[in-house]
Amino acid sequence: MRTISVGVVESDYESFRKASKAQGRPIAQLIREAMAFYREERLERRTPLRDVPVLVGHRLVTGLPARGELYDEVFSRVIEREP
């Protein structure tokens, strides 16, 4: 694991501090989770299911998405629609 230093605005720090206290977890753990979420959602390219070629003849053109990718895509759409 690498160590980094990051300057944050006071409001962000307070939000993470309160969440940390409420959940009984270190701020660093919450920030690592937030960074992992950002990486998965914004930095890693994932092909939407509607763009995955299915079959040509009787053989797969490309591998099917993993189960986790299916769940992520389905449930991210549900979360986006909630107010």
Secondary structure, DSSP 8 states (H G I E B T S, - for coil): ---------HHHHHHHHHHHHHHT--HHHHHHHHHHHHIIIIIS----GGGS--EETTEESS----HHHHHHHHHHHHHHH--
